[in-house]
Structure formats: structure tokens, C-alpha cells
Amino acid sequence: MPRRKKARRYEEKASEKVGRALHEMKRGELKSGGSGTRVRSRKQAIAIGLSGARKAGGKVPPAPGSC
């Protein structure tokens, strides 16, 4: 029995935004929104990239706390 293909959860645009955010974090250039402090956590950098993809209109599932 052949396996069914799953639909992609994230668009290509989302992975580009997350990758860019991770690179900025590694270089020390990524800042958080309100306070403007540097982002040090990998999870926070991914969250910033995904929210940027959502704002740009990419296919990204909603954030966990925003139901």
C-alpha cells in the first residue's frame, strides 16, 4: 500500500523567515520587540521568524496561545 503524501504545514516563505531570524540571532543582531534586548534563545528566534511569516501572509499554523 503506497503512503499518502501529507500536506505541508509551513510554506517555503516561513522557513526562509525562520532561517533569517536564526542567522541574525547567531550574529547577535536579532532584537525582541518591546524591550529591544538581544535574543539569545533559539526557540524565541524561531517564534519571531514564524510571526514574521504570518504577518507576510505565509501558510503557517496559528500560534498556540492565540485561539
N, C-alpha and C positions, 0 to 999 in steps of 0.2 A: 504494500500500500504506500503510495507516494506521500511525502509530507506536504502539508499545506503551507504556503507562504504566509507569514504574519504581516500585517500592515505595519509600516514604520510608525513609531510613536513620536519621533522627533524628525524635523525637517533638516535638510543639509545646512540651512541658514543657522539653525540652533547650534549645531556642532561647531560651526565657524565662530559664532559669538562666544561660546564656552572656551574654545581653544584660544581665542584672542585674550579673553579675561585671564586665563591661566598663565599665558605668557607675560601679561602685564604684572600679574602677581609675583611671578618669579623674578622679574626685573625690579620690583618694588615700586611700580608706577600705579597700581590699582588702588583706588581710594574708595571708602564706603560713602554712602550718600549723605547722611545728615551731618556727621561729625567731621568727615574728611580725613579720618585716620587711615593709615595703610592697612590693607587686608593681608592677613598672614595665614588664614585658614584656607585650605584647598576647597572645602565644602562651601565656604562663603563665596569664593571666586566662581564656582560653578553656578551657584544661585544667582549671582549678579549677571553672569552670561545668559542664563535662561530667561531672566526677567527682561534683559535687553532684547532677546529674540521674540518674546511675547509682545513687547512694545513695537517691534518692527513688523509684526503680523505673521510670524512664522508659526508652523504647526507644532505646538508644544502643549502638553497637558497642563491643566491649571495647577497652581501652587497648592501644596497640601492644606494650608490653613485658610484658603480663600473660598471655601464652599459656600 
